[in-house]
Structure formats: structure tokens, C-alpha cells
Amino acid sequence: MSRASGVPEVTDADFATEVIGSELPVLVEFTADWCPPCRQMAPVLSALAAEEDGRLKVVQLNVDANPGTTNAYKVLSMPTFMVFRGGEPLRSMVGARPKRRLLEELADVL
């Protein structure tokens, strides 16, 4: 998987605990090994996770390995970013984007 350093991977098995049950807002990247834009996003997510540590939890979910969660949220394109707060999905964004734009889209959540 196009792993972003410092960004944990979540699975179908721990999604409820790690994302739904999180005290902090969570940004989930639905990603896949075969997805070039997902690889482009790895350094962006690493930077975001470091800068927003304590305010925002950033995680990745491999869609191929975790079809249950992927299907539950009707994720069809990679990468898809979903923001969860209080266990609820607030927003879904599809496609790679620069960090500045990602931060703008997260401004009202943080």
C-alpha cells in the first residue's frame, strides 16, 4: 500500500474502534496499492498528521483488503477522503489534492 509514514492503517476489524469511537475528528484515506494518486498523497498525509497531531487523527484504509468498510461507505474512487467526527461521516472528497486545499476543506472540522 502507498503508506504514509506516521499514518496508521485501519481495517474492517478495528474501524469502529479507531474511527467511529475516536475522541478526535478523523480523516480516513481510502487507498489502494495500484492507485498512483494515492501514492502522491502519502507525503501530504504524513505532513498533515504531524502538523495536526492532537487535533486530527489521520488514518489509511486499504480498499482491497477491507471491502466491508469500503462498501459500507459506498467508496468507488481512489483516493477518497472521508472526515468523521463523533462517529459520523461529515464529508467525502474524491481525488488527490494539495495540502493547502485539503486543509481548507478540513477547516470547519478542526
C-alpha positions as CSV (number, residue, x, y, z in Angstrom):
1,M,0.0,0.0,0.0
2,S,1.1,3.6,-0.6
3,R,1.8,4.0,3.1
4,A,2.2,7.5,4.5
5,S,4.8,7.5,7.3
6,G,3.3,8.3,10.7
7,V,-0.2,7.4,9.4
8,P,-1.6,4.2,10.8
9,E,-3.6,1.8,8.8
10,V,-7.1,0.8,9.9
11,T,-9.0,-2.3,8.9
12,D,-12.6,-3.6,8.8
13,A,-11.8,-5.2,12.1
14,D,-10.8,-2.0,14.0
15,F,-12.6,0.7,12.0
16,A,-15.3,1.1,14.6
17,T,-12.8,1.5,17.5
18,E,-10.2,3.6,15.7
19,V,-12.5,5.9,13.6
20,I,-16.1,5.7,14.9
21,G,-15.0,5.7,18.5
22,S,-12.3,8.3,18.2
23,E,-12.4,11.4,20.5
24,L,-10.8,13.4,17.8
25,P,-12.1,14.1,14.3
26,V,-10.6,11.5,11.9
27,L,-9.6,11.9,8.3
28,V,-9.7,8.5,6.5
29,E,-8.0,8.0,3.2
30,F,-9.4,5.1,1.3
31,T,-6.4,4.0,-0.7
32,A,-5.0,1.1,-2.8
33,D,-1.6,-0.2,-3.9
34,W,-2.5,0.2,-7.6
35,C,-3.5,3.9,-7.3
36,P,-0.9,6.4,-8.4
37,P,-2.7,9.5,-7.0
38,C,-2.8,7.7,-3.6
39,R,1.0,7.4,-3.7
40,Q,1.1,11.2,-4.5
41,M,-0.9,11.8,-1.3
42,A,1.4,9.9,1.0
43,P,3.7,12.8,1.9
44,V,0.7,15.2,2.2
45,L,-0.9,12.9,4.7
46,S,2.3,12.4,6.6
47,A,2.8,16.2,6.9
48,L,-0.9,16.7,7.9
49,A,-0.8,14.0,10.5
50,A,2.3,15.6,12.1
51,E,1.1,19.2,12.0
52,E,-2.4,18.4,13.3
53,D,-1.4,15.9,15.9
54,G,-3.7,16.2,18.9
55,R,-6.4,17.9,16.8
56,L,-7.0,15.5,13.9
57,K,-6.4,11.8,13.6
58,V,-5.2,10.7,10.1
59,V,-5.6,7.1,9.0
60,Q,-5.5,5.0,5.8
61,L,-7.7,2.1,4.8
62,N,-6.7,-0.3,2.0
63,V,-9.9,-0.8,0.0
64,D,-8.7,-4.2,-1.5
65,A,-8.1,-5.6,2.0
66,N,-11.1,-4.1,3.7
67,P,-14.2,-4.4,1.4
68,G,-16.7,-4.3,4.3
69,T,-15.9,-0.7,5.3
70,T,-15.3,0.4,1.7
71,N,-18.8,-0.9,0.7
72,A,-20.5,0.5,3.8
73,Y,-19.4,4.0,2.8
74,K,-20.0,3.4,-0.9
75,V,-16.4,4.3,-1.8
76,L,-15.9,3.9,-5.5
77,S,-12.9,6.0,-6.4
78,M,-9.4,6.2,-5.0
79,P,-8.3,8.1,-3.2
80,T,-11.4,9.1,-1.3
81,F,-11.0,11.1,1.9
82,M,-13.8,11.0,4.5
83,V,-13.9,13.1,7.6
84,F,-15.6,11.6,10.7
85,R,-16.5,13.5,13.8
86,G,-18.4,12.0,16.7
87,G,-18.7,8.7,14.8
88,E,-20.5,10.3,11.8
89,P,-19.1,10.9,8.3
90,L,-19.3,14.7,7.8
91,R,-17.7,15.0,4.3
92,S,-16.3,13.0,1.5
93,M,-13.7,14.2,-1.0
94,V,-12.5,12.3,-4.1
95,G,-9.1,12.6,-5.7
96,A,-5.7,13.8,-4.9
97,R,-5.3,17.5,-3.8
98,P,-2.6,19.7,-2.5
99,K,-2.2,20.0,1.3
100,R,-3.4,23.7,1.3
101,R,-6.7,22.7,-0.3
102,L,-7.1,19.7,2.0
103,L,-6.6,22.0,5.0
104,E,-9.2,24.4,3.6
105,E,-11.7,21.6,3.3
106,L,-10.9,20.5,6.9
107,A,-11.0,24.0,8.4
108,D,-14.6,23.7,9.7
109,V,-13.9,20.3,11.3
110,L,-10.7,21.2,13.2
